[in-house]
Amino acid sequence: MRETTMRVAVTRKLPDPIEARLKSLFDATLSEAETPLPQPALIDLARDHQILAATLGDALDADFFRKAGDKLKLIANFGAGVDHIDIAAAAAHGVTVTNTPSVLAEDAADMAMALMLAVPRRLVSGVRALEDGEFKGWSPNWMLGRRVRGKRLGIVGLGRVGQAIATRARGFGLAIHYHNRQPINPHIEEALQATYWPTFDAMLPNIDILSISCPSTPETRHLLSAGRISRLSRDAYVVNVSRGDIIDEDALAAAIESGRLAGAGLDVFEREPEPHAKLLASPNVVLTPHMASSTVESRNEMGERVLINIKMFADGHKPPDRIIPGLD
C-alpha cells in the first residue's frame, strides 16, 4: 500500500532500486529518458503532479514556473547543484526545492584527485602512446611529466567537496591553500593545515594547482577569467569537478595552447555536453564526461536522499535538504 496519495513525476531514468522504492511508496510516474526532457514535457508533468524529481539539465527557469500551474509543490532534485533551477521563482510560486548535498563529496574528491594526478603525470598521453604503438621501450626522456608531491594546491570553495579534496591531497604531500568568502571553522582549518586567502586573486600566484569546487552562481560565472589565468604560474594546472561555466573555456584553451598554462583536468564543460574543441585536442588536457559522482554507491545514496526529502514533505514536515532562497 502506498503511504501517500501525492503524485510524483521523475524526469530521468533513475537506478532500479530507487525506482522500485518510489513505486512502492508513491503514485509515481517514472521515465526512461537518459537526456533532459524538453521544457514543454516538464511543464506537462508539473501540471499533473505535486512533486517533481528533477535532474541536472532540466530547464526549471522562471518561465517554467509561470506555466507549471499551481499543483506543483516540491522539486526534489537528484543532485547537489541547483543552477538549473530558478530558486527565487520557485519560492515565489510556493514550490519547495531540495537537493542531495551530503552524498557526493567523497566520489567528487576522488575524481578531482585522479585528474590532479593524471594531468601532470601525463597518464592519458601514456595510454594513447601505447594504443598507437609509439612505445619502443624505456628511455630517460620518455613521457616526462611533473611531480605532484610538494606542490601547492589552491582550492576555491572549501565546503564538503573541497575539504574531501584537501584531505586526499595532504596524503600526497601537497600544501593546502584555499579561498572562500569566509574562513572555515578554525579546527577544520588546523586539521587540514590549510592557509586561507581572503581574495582569489591573491591566492593564484602562490599555488601550483588550482582545484575548483565552488557552486555555479551568477557571481561565479567565469570566475577563472583570462585575467586570473594570467596570475597563475606558467607551470600551473587547473582541475574542475564543479560546473563548467566557472571557467572561461576560451581563455583556458588559449592559455594552454600558447604555453601560458601547463594543463587542465576537467570533468565538466561550459557548454555541456559539447567539450571545447581545442581542449579536447590538447595533449595537456584530460577531459572526463561529467562522471565525478558516477559510482553505484553515490547514485543510490542520491536516490535515498531524494526519497527522504519527498517522504518528509509528503508527511507534512520540512524536508532536510531544502534550499533556502538567498542561501543556496
N, C-alpha and C positions, 0 to 999 in steps of 0.2 A: 504494500500500500504506500502511495506517495504521501510525504509528510506535508506537502503544501500544494495549494491549487494555483500558485503563481506559475506563469508560463515563462520558460527560459529558452532563448534562442542562442545558438552557438554559431559564430561566423566562420569558423575554420575547423578542419578535421583535427581532433584532439587525440591524445593517447587512449587506446581502447579501455584501460581500467577507469579512466576519468569519465569517459562517455557512459560506461556502464553504471557508474555511480550517479551521474546526472539523470539517467533514465529511471533509476530506481527511486530517486528522491523527489524528482520534479516532473512536471509536464514539459519535457524538453524536446525542442526541435534541433536535431543535430545537422551537421554539414559535412559534405565530402570534399569541400573546396580546399585546395592546397595553396591558393593565392588569394589576396584580398578580394572581397566581393565589391562590385560597383556600388556607388553610394545609393542609387535607387533601390537596389536589393536590400541594403541595410535599413533604409527608411521603411520599406515594407515590413521587415522583421520587427522593427521598433513599434510600428503601429499595432502589431498583433501580439506583443509580448511585454510583460512588465520588466523583464531582466534580459540584458544582452551580455553574453560572454564574448567579449571582443578580443581582437588580437592586433599586433603591430601591423600598420599599413591600412587599417580600417579608417576611412575618412570621416571621422566624427567631429566635424567642424561646426561652426555656428549655423551654417545653412542646414546641416543635418538636424540639429536640434529644433530649428524653426519648422521643419517639415515632418518631424517624427511623431507629432501628436502628443497627447497627454497621458497615454497609457504607460510609457516607459518610465521606470523609477530607479533602475540601477544599471550601471555599466560595470561589470566585473571583468577587469582587464587581465588577460593571460599574459603577464609580463610586467617588468618593473617600470619601463619607460612609458610615459603617457603623453609624449609630444604629439601624437596623432589625435589626441582628444582635446577639444576646447573646454578646459575645466570651468572657466568662468561662464561660458554659455550653458554648460550642463547645470551648474548651480542656479543660474537664472531661470531654468526650466524645471527646477525641482528634482534633478536627477543626481543621485549619489554616484561617485566614481571610486572604484577600488583598484588596487594593483597587487603585485606579488613581489614585494621589495626584498624579502629576507631570505630567499632561497637561491639566488643567482650568484652570490658573491664568490663562492669558492670556485665554481666552474669558470666564471669570467676571469678570475685571477689566474687560474691555471693557464687559460688561453693567452692572457697578457704575458705571462712568464714564458710561455712557449714561443711567442713572437719575439720577445726580448732576447731569447737565445738564438732563434732561427735566423734573424736578420744579420747580426754581426758575425755569426759563425758560418754564414752562407750555406745553411742546410739545404734549402731548396735548389740553389745552384749546384750543389754537390749531387743531389739526386738526379737532376736533369743531365749533368755531365755523364753519370753512369748510364742513364737511359739512352743517351746519344752516342755511347761508345767512345767518349773522349778520355776516359781514364786509362792511362798506359802504365800505371804503377806509381808508387810513392815518389815524390820529388820535394826538395826543400821549399820550393816556391809554389807548390800546388795548393790551390784553394785557400790562400791566406785570408783570414778574417781578423776580427778584433776580439781580444779578451774581454769577458764580461766582469769578472771579479775585480773589485776595486774601483769600479766606475761609480759615478754619482747619478742616482735615479731621482728625477723630479716628477712628482705625482700631482696633477691638478685634479682635485676632488678626492679628498681622503675620507670618504664615507665607508660604507661596508665593503665595496669592491676595492677601493683604494687601500684600505687597511689590510685586506687579504693579500693584495699585490705586495705591499710593503713587507708583510710577514715572510712571504716567499723570497722576496728579493734579498732580505737580510741573510737568509740561508745561503745565498750565492755570493755573499760578501760585498753587496752594494751599499753605499751610503745613501740614506733616505732623506730627501728634501721634499717639501710639499707646499702647495698654495691652496688655501681655502678662503672663503670670505671671512671666516673667523678661525682662530686656532682650535684644534681639537682638545678633548679632555687631556689635561697635563699628564695624567697617569698613563694614558694610552700613548701619548707623545713620547714619554720617557721609555716605555716598554719597547717602542719601535725605534728608539734613538733617532727620532725624526727632527729635522730642522725646519722651522716654519718661516715662510717668506710672505710678508704682508701683501706684496704685489707680484703678479705673474711675470711682469717684465723684468723685475729684479732677479727672479729665480733663473730665468732662461740662460744667461751667460755662465751660470755656475753649475750646470748639470751636463751630463754626457748622454743621458737617455731621458726622453720625456714620455710619460705614460698618462694617457687621458682617460679619466673615469668619472668626469662630472656629467650631469644630465644635460640633455639638449633643451635649451630655452631660447627665447628671442635674444637674451643677453649673451648667451654662449655661442651663437651662430658665428662661425669664422673667428672664434676666439684665437685660434692659431692662424694668424694672417701672414701675409708676406713680410710685413714689418717685424712681426715677432719671430718668424722663422729666421730672419737675418740676425737676431740676437743670439741664436743658438750657435754653438761651435760647429765648424765645418765637419768635424768628426762625430757629430751627434746623430742620434737615431730617434725616431718618433714611433710610438706604439699607441693604437687606439682600439679599445674594445667597448666604447660607449655608443656614440652616434656619429655618423659620417659628417653631418653638417657643422660640427665643431671645428673642423679643419677646412681651410680654403684649399681644395684639392688642386686647383690650377697652380696656385703658388707653391704648394708642396712638390708637385711634379716638376715645375720649373727649377726649383732649388736642387732637387736630386739630379735632374738631367745636367745641370750646369756644374755639378760638383760642389755646390754651396752647402749641401747637406749629405750625410753619408748614406742614409737609407730610412726605410719605414716598414713597419709591420701593421697592417690594417685588417680588422675583422668587419669593419663597417664602412660604407661608402656614402658620399654626399648625395648621389643620385641613384640609390638602390632601385632595382637590382643590378644596374649597369656600373661596372668598375670604370675608373678613369683609364682611358686607353694608354696613356703614357706611363701611368703607374703599373698597369698590368704588364707592359712590355719591359719594364726596367728590371735588370738583374739585381738591383739593390733594394728591391721591394718585395715583400711577401704579403700576398693577399689571401684571406680566407673568407668564405661566403657567409658572414654573419652567423657563426656557429659557436660563439663563446659559451653559450648556455646549453648547447646541444648535447646533453647527456640524458640517458634514460632516467637517471635519478632526478636531475633538475626538472625535466618536463613533468614527471609525476608529482614532484613537490609543488611545482607551479599550479598544476591542476588541483591539488589538495587545497592550496590557498584560495583558489577560485571557489571551490566548493564551500569552504568555511565562510568566506565572505557572503556568498549567496545565501547559505543556510541561516547565518546570523541575521541578515537583512530580512529574509522571508519570515523569520520568527519574531520580528519587531525590534531587534536590537541593532545597535550601531556596529557595522562590520569592522573588524580590527584593522584592516588595511585601507580605510577610506582616505581619499585625498582631500585635504582641506584647502579650499581656494585661497590663493595668496601664499601658501606654504609648500606648494608642490615643486 
